[in-house]
Amino acid sequence: MTLTQFLACDELDQLSALWKAELIEEKNDDTFTYSLYKLDDFYVRVKVFTKDKSICSFECIKDPGDHPAQALHVKTVT
């Protein structure tokens, strides 16, 4: 799946694609879990509310640079 195809999908199909994606890294704090997934040639950063496991946001990243896990250290836009 390309980034363009992913962005053209509805949210349910996007979440379904994430279930099949490779988990690169996950970080937790008191309120949120931040996960970075790799889908083919792009990445998706997901922010989940720990209390009820609801998704707060997810953001596509075409090229996170030499160290993809560093993408979790960038502030997520909600």
Secondary structure per residue as TSV (DSSP state, phi and psi in degrees):
chain	resnum	aa	ss	phi	psi
A	1	M	-	360.0	131.7
A	2	T	-	-87.3	167.3
A	3	L	H	-61.2	-41.2
A	4	T	H	-61.6	-43.1
A	5	Q	H	-64.5	-42.0
A	6	F	H	-61.1	-45.6
A	7	L	H	-67.6	-26.5
A	8	A	H	-78.2	-16.5
A	9	C	S	-76.0	156.9
A	10	D	-	-77.3	169.8
A	11	E	H	-60.0	-38.4
A	12	L	H	-62.9	-42.8
A	13	D	H	-68.6	-34.9
A	14	Q	H	-63.9	-43.7
A	15	L	H	-65.4	-37.3
A	16	S	H	-61.6	-41.4
A	17	A	H	-63.9	-36.9
A	18	L	H	-64.5	-33.0
A	19	W	H	-61.9	-27.8
A	20	K	T	-93.6	-5.6
A	21	A	S	-79.1	163.4
A	22	E	E	-85.2	124.5
A	23	L	E	-77.9	121.9
A	24	I	E	-90.4	-47.4
A	25	E	E	-160.0	154.8
A	26	E	E	-140.5	138.3
A	27	K	E	-132.0	148.4
A	28	N	E	-126.8	147.5
A	29	D	-	-130.7	-168.8
A	30	D	S	-65.7	-24.1
A	31	T	S	-112.9	-34.9
A	32	F	E	-130.9	157.4
A	33	T	E	-113.8	131.7
A	34	Y	E	-113.3	125.3
A	35	S	E	-125.8	145.1
A	36	L	E	-119.8	122.7
A	37	Y	E	-116.2	147.8
A	38	K	E	-110.0	124.6
A	39	L	E	-120.1	111.9
A	40	D	T	47.6	-107.5
A	41	D	T	-108.0	22.1
A	42	F	E	-147.7	172.0
A	43	Y	E	-123.7	156.0
A	44	V	E	-131.3	125.6
A	45	R	E	-99.0	126.1
A	46	V	E	-118.3	135.0
A	47	K	E	-116.2	119.9
A	48	V	E	-120.9	134.2
A	49	F	E	-73.5	120.2
A	50	T	T	-65.9	-31.2
A	51	K	T	-61.1	-48.2
A	52	D	T	-123.0	8.6
A	53	K	T	62.4	24.1
A	54	S	E	-84.5	144.7
A	55	I	E	-79.3	123.7
A	56	C	E	-87.5	-40.7
A	57	S	E	-165.6	158.5
A	58	F	E	-144.6	148.7
A	59	E	E	-136.9	132.9
A	60	C	E	-86.1	141.1
A	61	I	E	-130.6	115.8
A	62	K	S	-70.4	-48.8
A	63	D	-	-141.1	101.6
A	64	P	-	-81.1	6.9
A	65	G	-	92.8	-160.6
A	66	D	S	-71.3	-23.8
A	67	H	-	-125.9	89.0
A	68	P	G	-54.1	-35.5
A	69	A	G	-63.1	-22.4
A	70	Q	G	-63.0	-20.2
A	71	A	G	-62.3	-23.2
A	72	L	G	-73.5	-18.0
A	73	H	G	-85.9	-6.9
A	74	V	S	-86.6	138.4
A	75	K	-	-61.1	130.0
A	76	T	-	-83.3	134.3
A	77	V	-	-82.4	128.3
A	78	T	-	-106.1	360.0
